[in-house]
Amino acid sequence: MKFVDHVVITVRSGDGGRGLVSFRREKFVPKGGPAGGNGGAGGSVYIEADPHLYTLMDLRYNTLHEAGDGEPGGSNNKTGKDGEDVVLRVPPGTVIRNNATDAVIGEVVEPGDRLCIAEGGRGGKGNTFFKSSTNQTPRHAQPGEDGEEKEIALELKLLADVGLVGFPNAGKSTLVSSISAAKPEVADYPFTTLTPSLGMVYVNEYTSFVMADLPGIIEDAHEGRGLGLQFLRHIERTAVLLFVIPITETDLGATYEQLLHELREYDAAQLDKPRFVALSKTDLLPPEERSLLPDVVAEHFPPGVELLPISAVAQIGLAPLKHRLFDAVDTEKRRTAAEVASS
């Protein structure tokens, strides 16, 4: 199924039912009092996180969603039936925005999270509601309130543990397909990865983590150039960043700094995450040079940057890479859990 991570839809909640003007008509009760019931409430529209979904494809071609109207009140003080709600199921990690103002309405992150995005109108009061000591026979009732209509944008941010960051043709897709069952969709032009994909990486029988393969970043991607801006948002929810830089680059340090720059300009907070550099395509080097690679190129990177030489094609360095990433993901999750517990 094709990955879809952004859709715009229109939602309408139901109108409330009108209240009824009615009087009791019973034998031997010549002057029955008011008996008009209240109208039912209109149905609301909800967004709910469904862990079985990973794309917004279901909503791409079904763009209008209307909840049911409330029914009018009935005689004998019967309240009208409420309108039927509409529940739109989306993948966890979906952000809901008002498409007109771009304001965030909310987001659903955990499975089962539910958010009301259009509340149904209240039902009108029947004439019984207006009975008082000074008005024994009220002859008016309320109409139901109108529902809401909104155009909303749904934006999916992938929930992954490790996000791959790199320029086109750096070897990200080859890497994720080599260490997981994911098969990224690629094409023969600079923006190689067409759509984001998730891969489950198994470190051993009991441990695993999720890796996200994202379209390549290009210069000024944070300003909307190329495909980069569309998918930079997926990096926001990852716990660890893995920069993939091929050893064929003429200036490894400059490439790394350019990637940092694009992330910094998009969202500087992303640079607070643990990050590693995978030096890809090392199968192009002789074995004796390959073993010395991290020390040889270390001077091109800032102090403290951990370099991991790999070759996805030749299956070189993949096991150490998986273990190192898992350790970092596990540490980050424990740190986040501790912060939540203490807050």
C-alpha positions as YAML, in Angstrom:
chain: A
units: angstrom
residues:
- id: 1
  name: MET
  ca: [0.00, 0.00, 0.00]
- id: 2
  name: LYS
  ca: [1.26, 3.46, -0.89]
- id: 3
  name: PHE
  ca: [2.48, 5.61, 2.00]
- id: 4
  name: VAL
  ca: [0.43, 8.79, 2.44]
- id: 5
  name: ASP
  ca: [1.42, 11.18, 5.22]
- id: 6
  name: HIS
  ca: [-0.61, 14.33, 4.48]
- id: 7
  name: VAL
  ca: [-4.28, 14.77, 3.59]
- id: 8
  name: VAL
  ca: [-6.85, 17.56, 3.76]
- id: 9
  name: ILE
  ca: [-10.44, 16.65, 4.57]
- id: 10
  name: THR
  ca: [-13.71, 18.39, 5.41]
- id: 11
  name: VAL
  ca: [-15.65, 17.39, 8.51]
- id: 12
  name: ARG
  ca: [-19.14, 18.37, 9.55]
- id: 13
  name: SER
  ca: [-20.73, 17.67, 12.89]
- id: 14
  name: GLY
  ca: [-24.48, 17.16, 13.12]
- id: 15
  name: ASP
  ca: [-27.08, 19.81, 13.86]
- id: 16
  name: GLY
  ca: [-29.02, 19.52, 17.10]
- id: 17
  name: GLY
  ca: [-32.67, 18.49, 16.79]
- id: 18
  name: ARG
  ca: [-35.34, 21.09, 17.39]
- id: 19
  name: GLY
  ca: [-37.44, 21.08, 20.53]
- id: 20
  name: LEU
  ca: [-41.14, 20.36, 20.22]
- id: 21
  name: VAL
  ca: [-44.17, 22.44, 21.19]
- id: 22
  name: SER
  ca: [-46.76, 19.95, 22.38]
- id: 23
  name: PHE
  ca: [-49.50, 19.61, 25.02]
- id: 24
  name: ARG
  ca: [-50.96, 16.63, 26.77]
- id: 25
  name: ARG
  ca: [-54.12, 15.32, 25.13]
- id: 26
  name: GLU
  ca: [-55.55, 12.81, 27.55]
- id: 27
  name: LYS
  ca: [-59.09, 11.77, 28.26]
- id: 28
  name: PHE
  ca: [-60.56, 13.50, 31.30]
- id: 29
  name: VAL
  ca: [-57.65, 15.97, 31.37]
- id: 30
  name: PRO
  ca: [-59.22, 19.01, 29.71]
- id: 31
  name: LYS
  ca: [-56.26, 21.31, 30.28]
- id: 32
  name: GLY
  ca: [-53.15, 19.14, 29.92]
- id: 33
  name: GLY
  ca: [-49.86, 20.91, 30.44]
- id: 34
  name: PRO
  ca: [-46.88, 21.22, 28.05]
- id: 35
  name: ALA
  ca: [-45.39, 17.93, 26.92]
- id: 36
  name: GLY
  ca: [-42.88, 18.85, 24.21]
- id: 37
  name: GLY
  ca: [-39.58, 16.99, 24.44]
- id: 38
  name: ASN
  ca: [-36.04, 18.24, 23.81]
- id: 39
  name: GLY
  ca: [-34.24, 17.66, 20.55]
- id: 40
  name: GLY
  ca: [-31.33, 15.23, 20.35]
- id: 41
  name: ALA
  ca: [-27.72, 16.38, 20.16]
- id: 42
  name: GLY
  ca: [-25.95, 16.33, 16.83]
- id: 43
  name: GLY
  ca: [-23.23, 13.77, 16.28]
- id: 44
  name: SER
  ca: [-19.57, 14.78, 16.71]
- id: 45
  name: VAL
  ca: [-16.50, 13.96, 14.61]
- id: 46
  name: TYR
  ca: [-13.55, 12.32, 16.35]
- id: 47
  name: ILE
  ca: [-10.01, 11.38, 15.36]
- id: 48
  name: GLU
  ca: [-8.72, 8.17, 16.96]
- id: 49
  name: ALA
  ca: [-5.25, 6.60, 16.85]
- id: 50
  name: ASP
  ca: [-5.34, 3.05, 15.48]
- id: 51
  name: PRO
  ca: [-2.10, 1.06, 15.91]
- id: 52
  name: HIS
  ca: [-2.99, -1.14, 12.94]
- id: 53
  name: LEU
  ca: [-2.70, 1.78, 10.51]
- id: 54
  name: TYR
  ca: [0.51, 3.29, 9.18]
- id: 55
  name: THR
  ca: [-0.76, 5.52, 6.36]
- id: 56
  name: LEU
  ca: [-3.51, 8.09, 5.74]
- id: 57
  name: MET
  ca: [-4.43, 6.43, 2.45]
- id: 58
  name: ASP
  ca: [-7.98, 5.63, 3.62]
- id: 59
  name: LEU
  ca: [-8.74, 9.35, 3.92]
- id: 60
  name: ARG
  ca: [-7.03, 10.51, 0.75]
- id: 61
  name: TYR
  ca: [-9.98, 9.86, -1.57]
- id: 62
  name: ASN
  ca: [-12.74, 10.12, 1.03]
- id: 63
  name: THR
  ca: [-12.52, 13.78, 1.91]
- id: 64
  name: LEU
  ca: [-15.99, 14.60, 3.32]
- id: 65
  name: HIS
  ca: [-17.12, 13.17, 6.65]
- id: 66
  name: GLU
  ca: [-20.49, 14.12, 8.15]
- id: 67
  name: ALA
  ca: [-21.92, 13.14, 11.50]
- id: 68
  name: GLY
  ca: [-25.65, 12.58, 11.92]
- id: 69
  name: ASP
  ca: [-28.17, 15.26, 12.91]
- id: 70
  name: GLY
  ca: [-30.10, 15.02, 16.17]
- id: 71
  name: GLU
  ca: [-33.77, 14.11, 15.85]
- id: 72
  name: PRO
  ca: [-36.55, 16.50, 16.94]
- id: 73
  name: GLY
  ca: [-38.11, 16.14, 20.36]
- id: 74
  name: GLY
  ca: [-41.28, 14.10, 20.63]
- id: 75
  name: SER
  ca: [-44.58, 14.40, 22.42]
- id: 76
  name: ASN
  ca: [-45.03, 13.17, 25.97]
- id: 77
  name: ASN
  ca: [-41.68, 14.75, 26.83]
- id: 78
  name: LYS
  ca: [-39.69, 12.33, 24.72]
- id: 79
  name: THR
  ca: [-36.16, 13.47, 23.90]
- id: 80
  name: GLY
  ca: [-35.09, 13.07, 20.29]
- id: 81
  name: LYS
  ca: [-32.39, 10.57, 19.39]
- id: 82
  name: ASP
  ca: [-28.82, 11.89, 19.27]
- id: 83
  name: GLY
  ca: [-27.07, 12.01, 15.92]
- id: 84
  name: GLU
  ca: [-24.52, 9.31, 15.14]
- id: 85
  name: ASP
  ca: [-20.87, 10.18, 15.76]
- id: 86
  name: VAL
  ca: [-18.16, 9.70, 13.16]
- id: 87
  name: VAL
  ca: [-14.81, 8.26, 14.26]
- id: 88
  name: LEU
  ca: [-11.93, 8.64, 11.80]
- id: 89
  name: ARG
  ca: [-9.11, 6.23, 12.52]
- id: 90
  name: VAL
  ca: [-5.56, 7.33, 11.77]
- id: 91
  name: PRO
  ca: [-2.05, 6.05, 12.59]
- id: 92
  name: PRO
  ca: [-0.51, 7.05, 15.93]
- id: 93
  name: GLY
  ca: [1.62, 10.13, 15.47]
- id: 94
  name: THR
  ca: [-0.97, 12.11, 13.47]
- id: 95
  name: VAL
  ca: [-1.16, 15.87, 14.00]
- id: 96
  name: ILE
  ca: [-4.46, 17.65, 13.26]
- id: 97
  name: ARG
  ca: [-4.39, 21.25, 12.02]
- id: 98
  name: ASN
  ca: [-6.99, 23.81, 10.98]
- id: 99
  name: ASN
  ca: [-6.24, 24.05, 7.27]
- id: 100
  name: ALA
  ca: [-7.34, 27.69, 7.07]
- id: 101
  name: THR
  ca: [-5.16, 29.00, 9.90]
- id: 102
  name: ASP
  ca: [-2.55, 26.22, 10.18]
- id: 103
  name: ALA
  ca: [-3.22, 26.21, 13.94]
- id: 104
  name: VAL
  ca: [-2.69, 22.86, 15.64]
- id: 105
  name: ILE
  ca: [-5.98, 21.45, 16.94]
- id: 106
  name: GLY
  ca: [-4.26, 18.53, 18.62]
- id: 107
  name: GLU
  ca: [-2.56, 15.21, 17.99]
- id: 108
  name: VAL
  ca: [-3.06, 11.53, 18.69]
- id: 109
  name: VAL
  ca: [0.13, 9.76, 19.71]
- id: 110
  name: GLU
  ca: [-0.72, 6.66, 21.72]
- id: 111
  name: PRO
  ca: [-3.01, 3.88, 20.44]
- id: 112
  name: GLY
  ca: [-6.57, 4.64, 21.48]
- id: 113
  name: ASP
  ca: [-6.02, 8.40, 21.85]
- id: 114
  name: ARG
  ca: [-9.20, 10.19, 20.73]
- id: 115
  name: LEU
  ca: [-9.71, 13.86, 19.87]
- id: 116
  name: CYS
  ca: [-13.00, 15.66, 19.11]
- id: 117
  name: ILE
  ca: [-12.42, 17.91, 16.11]
- id: 118
  name: ALA
  ca: [-16.03, 18.98, 15.43]
- id: 119
  name: GLU
  ca: [-18.58, 18.98, 18.23]
- id: 120
  name: GLY
  ca: [-22.23, 18.31, 17.45]
- id: 121
  name: GLY
  ca: [-24.82, 21.02, 18.01]
- id: 122
  name: ARG
  ca: [-26.91, 20.88, 21.17]
- id: 123
  name: GLY
  ca: [-30.54, 19.87, 20.87]
- id: 124
  name: GLY
  ca: [-33.19, 22.56, 21.35]
- id: 125
  name: LYS
  ca: [-35.38, 22.61, 24.43]
- id: 126
  name: GLY
  ca: [-39.04, 21.61, 24.13]
- id: 127
  name: ASN
  ca: [-41.79, 23.75, 25.56]
- id: 128
  name: THR
  ca: [-41.91, 21.68, 28.77]
- id: 129
  name: PHE
  ca: [-38.54, 23.19, 29.69]
- id: 130
  name: PHE
  ca: [-40.04, 26.69, 29.72]
- id: 131
  name: LYS
  ca: [-42.96, 25.91, 32.03]
- id: 132
  name: SER
  ca: [-43.00, 28.09, 35.14]
- id: 133
  name: SER
  ca: [-45.39, 29.36, 37.75]
- id: 134
  name: THR
  ca: [-46.03, 32.42, 35.61]
- id: 135
  name: ASN
  ca: [-46.09, 30.62, 32.28]
- id: 136
  name: GLN
  ca: [-48.15, 27.48, 32.59]
- id: 137
  name: THR
  ca: [-48.63, 26.93, 28.86]
- id: 138
  name: PRO
  ca: [-45.46, 27.99, 27.00]
- id: 139
  name: ARG
  ca: [-45.98, 27.90, 23.26]
- id: 140
  name: HIS
  ca: [-42.41, 28.14, 22.09]
- id: 141
  name: ALA
  ca: [-39.40, 25.82, 21.85]
- id: 142
  name: GLN
  ca: [-35.77, 26.18, 20.81]
- id: 143
  name: PRO
  ca: [-34.32, 25.19, 17.46]
- id: 144
  name: GLY
  ca: [-31.28, 22.95, 17.63]
- id: 145
  name: GLU
  ca: [-27.81, 24.44, 17.42]
- id: 146
  name: ASP
  ca: [-25.96, 24.17, 14.14]
- id: 147
  name: GLY
  ca: [-23.04, 21.79, 13.91]
- id: 148
  name: GLU
  ca: [-19.52, 22.78, 12.90]
- id: 149
  name: GLU
  ca: [-17.87, 22.50, 9.51]
- id: 150
  name: LYS
  ca: [-14.09, 22.57, 9.24]
- id: 151
  name: GLU
  ca: [-11.42, 21.86, 6.68]
- id: 152
  name: ILE
  ca: [-8.60, 20.11, 8.51]
- id: 153
  name: ALA
  ca: [-5.18, 18.90, 7.53]
- id: 154
  name: LEU
  ca: [-3.91, 15.59, 8.88]
- id: 155
  name: GLU
  ca: [-0.14, 15.27, 9.07]
- id: 156
  name: LEU
  ca: [1.50, 11.99, 9.96]
- id: 157
  name: LYS
  ca: [4.85, 12.03, 11.71]
- id: 158
  name: LEU
  ca: [6.44, 8.61, 11.75]
- id: 159
  name: LEU
  ca: [7.04, 7.04, 15.13]
- id: 160
  name: ALA
  ca: [10.51, 5.56, 14.77]
- id: 161
  name: ASP
  ca: [13.45, 4.97, 17.09]
- id: 162
  name: VAL
  ca: [16.22, 5.76, 14.61]
- id: 163
  name: GLY
  ca: [15.95, 8.25, 11.76]
- id: 164
  name: LEU
  ca: [18.37, 8.11, 8.83]
- id: 165
  name: VAL
  ca: [19.69, 11.50, 7.74]
- id: 166
  name: GLY
  ca: [21.69, 12.03, 4.58]
- id: 167
  name: PHE
  ca: [21.91, 13.46, 1.11]
- id: 168
  name: PRO
  ca: [20.50, 11.57, -1.89]
- id: 169
  name: ASN
  ca: [22.42, 8.44, -2.91]
- id: 170
  name: ALA
  ca: [24.15, 8.16, 0.47]
- id: 171
  name: GLY
  ca: [23.05, 4.54, 0.81]
- id: 172
  name: LYS
  ca: [20.20, 4.98, 3.32]
- id: 173
  name: SER
  ca: [17.72, 2.82, 1.43]
- id: 174
  name: THR
  ca: [20.28, 0.06, 0.91]
- id: 175
  name: LEU
  ca: [21.11, 0.14, 4.60]
- id: 176
  name: VAL
  ca: [17.53, -0.13, 5.85]
- id: 177
  name: SER
  ca: [16.71, -2.89, 3.36]
- id: 178
  name: SER
  ca: [19.83, -4.80, 4.43]
- id: 179
  name: ILE
  ca: [19.13, -4.84, 8.16]
- id: 180
  name: SER
  ca: [15.31, -5.04, 8.09]
- id: 181
  name: ALA
  ca: [12.47, -6.39, 5.96]
- id: 182
  name: ALA
  ca: [11.60, -2.91, 4.62]
- id: 183
  name: LYS
  ca: [11.83, -2.40, 0.86]
- id: 184
  name: PRO
  ca: [12.00, 1.35, 0.25]
- id: 185
  name: GLU
  ca: [10.56, 2.64, -3.01]
- id: 186
  name: VAL
  ca: [13.38, 4.28, -4.95]
- id: 187
  name: ALA
  ca: [13.90, 5.87, -8.36]
- id: 188
  name: ASP
  ca: [16.77, 6.83, -10.64]
- id: 189
  name: TYR
  ca: [17.00, 10.54, -9.88]
- id: 190
  name: PRO
  ca: [18.58, 12.59, -7.09]
- id: 191
  name: PHE
  ca: [15.68, 12.24, -4.65]
- id: 192
  name: THR
  ca: [16.11, 8.50, -4.52]
- id: 193
  name: THR
  ca: [13.67, 7.58, -1.76]
- id: 194
  name: LEU
  ca: [10.18, 8.48, -2.91]
- id: 195
  name: THR
  ca: [8.29, 7.87, 0.31]
- id: 196
  name: PRO
  ca: [9.30, 7.32, 3.94]
- id: 197
  name: SER
  ca: [9.36, 3.71, 5.10]
- id: 198
  name: LEU
  ca: [9.76, 1.95, 8.43]
- id: 199
  name: GLY
  ca: [11.87, -1.10, 9.04]
- id: 200
  name: MET
  ca: [11.96, -3.31, 12.11]
- id: 201
  name: VAL
  ca: [15.60, -4.05, 12.96]
- id: 202
  name: TYR
  ca: [16.18, -7.16, 15.08]
- id: 203
  name: VAL
  ca: [19.34, -7.02, 17.17]
- id: 204
  name: ASN
  ca: [18.76, -10.50, 18.59]
- id: 205
  name: GLU
  ca: [15.83, -12.76, 19.40]
- id: 206
  name: TYR
  ca: [14.50, -10.47, 22.13]
- id: 207
  name: THR
  ca: [15.50, -6.95, 21.17]
- id: 208
  name: SER
  ca: [14.62, -4.73, 18.22]
- id: 209
  name: PHE
  ca: [14.06, -1.14, 17.21]
- id: 210
  name: VAL
  ca: [12.32, 0.74, 14.40]
- id: 211
  name: MET
  ca: [14.35, 2.55, 11.75]
- id: 212
  name: ALA
  ca: [12.90, 5.19, 9.41]
- id: 213
  name: ASP
  ca: [14.30, 5.64, 5.91]
- id: 214
  name: LEU
  ca: [13.52, 9.18, 4.77]
- id: 215
  name: PRO
  ca: [13.96, 10.95, 1.41]
- id: 216
  name: GLY
  ca: [17.34, 12.56, 0.99]
- id: 217
  name: ILE
  ca: [17.91, 16.10, 2.18]
- id: 218
  name: ILE
  ca: [19.24, 18.65, -0.28]
- id: 219
  name: GLU
  ca: [20.71, 22.08, 0.28]
- id: 220
  name: ASP
  ca: [18.06, 24.54, 1.55]
- id: 221
  name: ALA
  ca: [15.58, 21.71, 2.16]
- id: 222
  name: HIS
  ca: [14.40, 23.63, 5.25]
- id: 223
  name: GLU
  ca: [13.17, 26.37, 2.88]
- id: 224
  name: GLY
  ca: [11.03, 23.95, 0.92]
- id: 225
  name: ARG
  ca: [13.41, 22.88, -1.84]
- id: 226
  name: GLY
  ca: [13.05, 19.36, -3.15]
- id: 227
  name: LEU
  ca: [11.33, 16.67, -1.12]
- id: 228
  name: GLY
  ca: [13.28, 17.35, 2.06]
- id: 229
  name: LEU
  ca: [10.85, 19.73, 3.78]
- id: 230
  name: GLN
  ca: [7.94, 17.32, 3.34]
- id: 231
  name: PHE
  ca: [9.75, 14.66, 5.31]
- id: 232
  name: LEU
  ca: [11.99, 16.55, 7.73]
- id: 233
  name: ARG
  ca: [9.03, 16.48, 10.10]
- id: 234
  name: HIS
  ca: [9.40, 12.71, 10.44]
- id: 235
  name: ILE
  ca: [12.75, 13.23, 12.14]
- id: 236
  name: GLU
  ca: [10.99, 15.06, 14.99]
- id: 237
  name: ARG
  ca: [9.70, 11.90, 16.66]
- id: 238
  name: THR
  ca: [12.82, 9.77, 16.37]
- id: 239
  name: ALA
  ca: [14.92, 9.08, 19.47]
- id: 240
  name: VAL
  ca: [18.30, 8.77, 17.74]
- id: 241
  name: LEU
  ca: [19.69, 10.19, 14.49]
- id: 242
  name: LEU
  ca: [22.03, 8.25, 12.20]
- id: 243
  name: PHE
  ca: [23.82, 10.39, 9.62]
- id: 244
  name: VAL
  ca: [24.74, 8.33, 6.58]
- id: 245
  name: ILE
  ca: [27.72, 9.74, 4.67]
- id: 246
  name: PRO
  ca: [29.46, 7.77, 1.91]
- id: 247
  name: ILE
  ca: [33.24, 7.69, 1.95]
- id: 248
  name: THR
  ca: [33.15, 8.79, -1.69]
- id: 249
  name: GLU
  ca: [32.29, 12.35, -0.61]
- id: 250
  name: THR
  ca: [35.10, 14.76, -1.39]
- id: 251
  name: ASP
  ca: [34.73, 16.53, 1.98]
- id: 252
  name: LEU
  ca: [33.21, 14.38, 4.70]
- id: 253
  name: GLY
  ca: [33.27, 17.13, 7.31]
- id: 254
  name: ALA
  ca: [31.55, 19.66, 5.04]
- id: 255
  name: THR
  ca: [28.84, 17.13, 4.21]
- id: 256
  name: TYR
  ca: [28.21, 16.48, 7.89]
- id: 257
  name: GLU
  ca: [28.06, 20.21, 8.66]
- id: 258
  name: GLN
  ca: [25.60, 20.81, 5.81]
- id: 259
  name: LEU
  ca: [23.29, 18.12, 7.15]
- id: 260
  name: LEU
  ca: [23.50, 19.66, 10.61]
- id: 261
  name: HIS
  ca: [22.72, 23.06, 9.12]
- id: 262
  name: GLU
  ca: [19.54, 21.84, 7.42]
- id: 263
  name: LEU
  ca: [18.32, 20.24, 10.64]
- id: 264
  name: ARG
  ca: [19.24, 23.27, 12.70]
- id: 265
  name: GLU
  ca: [17.36, 25.63, 10.38]
- id: 266
  name: TYR
  ca: [14.30, 23.37, 10.40]
- id: 267
  name: ASP
  ca: [14.24, 22.71, 14.16]
- id: 268
  name: ALA
  ca: [17.31, 23.29, 16.32]
- id: 269
  name: ALA
  ca: [15.93, 21.01, 19.03]
- id: 270
  name: GLN
  ca: [16.65, 18.01, 16.80]
- id: 271
  name: LEU
  ca: [20.37, 18.49, 17.39]
- id: 272
  name: ASP
  ca: [19.91, 17.69, 21.08]
- id: 273
  name: LYS
  ca: [19.28, 14.05, 20.20]
- id: 274
  name: PRO
  ca: [22.01, 11.39, 20.27]
- id: 275
  name: ARG
  ca: [23.53, 11.12, 16.81]
- id: 276
  name: PHE
  ca: [25.98, 8.85, 15.05]
- id: 277
  name: VAL
  ca: [27.70, 8.90, 11.67]
- id: 278
  name: ALA
  ca: [27.67, 5.80, 9.49]
- id: 279
  name: LEU
  ca: [30.47, 5.96, 6.92]
- id: 280
  name: SER
  ca: [28.86, 3.99, 4.11]
- id: 281
  name: LYS
  ca: [30.22, 2.22, 1.03]
- id: 282
  name: THR
  ca: [33.40, 1.09, 2.77]
- id: 283
  name: ASP
  ca: [33.48, -2.00, 0.53]
- id: 284
  name: LEU
  ca: [35.21, 0.31, -1.97]
- id: 285
  name: LEU
  ca: [38.29, 0.34, 0.27]
- id: 286
  name: PRO
  ca: [40.92, -2.39, 0.71]
- id: 287
  name: PRO
  ca: [40.52, -4.28, 4.03]
- id: 288
  name: GLU
  ca: [43.67, -2.75, 5.55]
- id: 289
  name: GLU
  ca: [42.42, 0.80, 4.89]
- id: 290
  name: ARG
  ca: [38.92, -0.04, 6.06]
- id: 291
  name: SER
  ca: [40.09, -0.93, 9.57]
- id: 292
  name: LEU
  ca: [41.90, 2.39, 9.89]
- id: 293
  name: LEU
  ca: [39.07, 4.48, 8.46]
- id: 294
  name: PRO
  ca: [37.55, 5.96, 11.68]
- id: 295
  name: ASP
  ca: [40.94, 7.20, 12.90]
- id: 296
  name: VAL
  ca: [41.94, 8.56, 9.50]
- id: 297
  name: VAL
  ca: [38.81, 10.65, 8.96]
- id: 298
  name: ALA
  ca: [38.16, 11.63, 12.60]
- id: 299
  name: GLU
  ca: [39.88, 14.97, 12.09]
- id: 300
  name: HIS
  ca: [37.14, 15.96, 9.64]
- id: 301
  name: PHE
  ca: [34.44, 15.73, 12.33]
- id: 302
  name: PRO
  ca: [33.86, 17.60, 15.59]
- id: 303
  name: PRO
  ca: [35.21, 15.95, 18.75]
- id: 304
  name: GLY
  ca: [32.96, 13.30, 20.24]
- id: 305
  name: VAL
  ca: [31.23, 12.27, 17.01]
- id: 306
  name: GLU
  ca: [31.08, 8.48, 16.92]
- id: 307
  name: LEU
  ca: [32.00, 7.08, 13.49]
- id: 308
  name: LEU
  ca: [30.73, 3.66, 12.38]
- id: 309
  name: PRO
  ca: [32.18, 2.32, 9.09]
- id: 310
  name: ILE
  ca: [29.71, 0.12, 7.22]
- id: 311
  name: SER
  ca: [28.85, -1.37, 3.85]
- id: 312
  name: ALA
  ca: [25.24, -2.44, 3.41]
- id: 313
  name: VAL
  ca: [26.03, -4.19, 0.12]
- id: 314
  name: ALA
  ca: [28.93, -6.21, 1.52]
- id: 315
  name: GLN
  ca: [27.34, -6.64, 4.98]
- id: 316
  name: ILE
  ca: [30.33, -4.98, 6.66]
- id: 317
  name: GLY
  ca: [29.94, -3.46, 10.12]
- id: 318
  name: LEU
  ca: [26.16, -3.97, 10.31]
- id: 319
  name: ALA
  ca: [26.09, -6.05, 13.50]
- id: 320
  name: PRO
  ca: [28.12, -3.50, 15.54]
- id: 321
  name: LEU
  ca: [25.95, -0.74, 14.07]
- id: 322
  name: LYS
  ca: [22.72, -2.44, 15.20]
- id: 323
  name: HIS
  ca: [24.01, -3.05, 18.72]
- id: 324
  name: ARG
  ca: [25.30, 0.50, 19.09]
- id: 325
  name: LEU
  ca: [22.03, 2.02, 17.88]
- id: 326
  name: PHE
  ca: [19.97, -0.23, 20.12]
- id: 327
  name: ASP
  ca: [22.01, 0.76, 23.17]
- id: 328
  name: ALA
  ca: [21.49, 4.44, 22.35]
- id: 329
  name: VAL
  ca: [17.75, 3.99, 21.77]
- id: 330
  name: ASP
  ca: [17.36, 2.05, 25.01]
- id: 331
  name: THR
  ca: [19.26, 4.70, 26.97]
- id: 332
  name: GLU
  ca: [17.20, 7.49, 25.45]
- id: 333
  name: LYS
  ca: [13.92, 5.74, 26.21]
- id: 334
  name: ARG
  ca: [14.94, 5.15, 29.81]
- id: 335
  name: ARG
  ca: [15.93, 8.80, 30.18]
- id: 336
  name: THR
  ca: [12.60, 9.98, 28.72]
- id: 337
  name: ALA
  ca: [10.64, 7.61, 30.96]
- id: 338
  name: ALA
  ca: [12.49, 8.88, 34.03]
- id: 339
  name: GLU
  ca: [11.72, 12.50, 33.08]
- id: 340
  name: VAL
  ca: [8.02, 11.69, 32.65]
- id: 341
  name: ALA
  ca: [7.92, 9.85, 35.97]
- id: 342
  name: SER
  ca: [9.51, 12.76, 37.82]
- id: 343
  name: SER
  ca: [7.28, 15.42, 36.28]
...
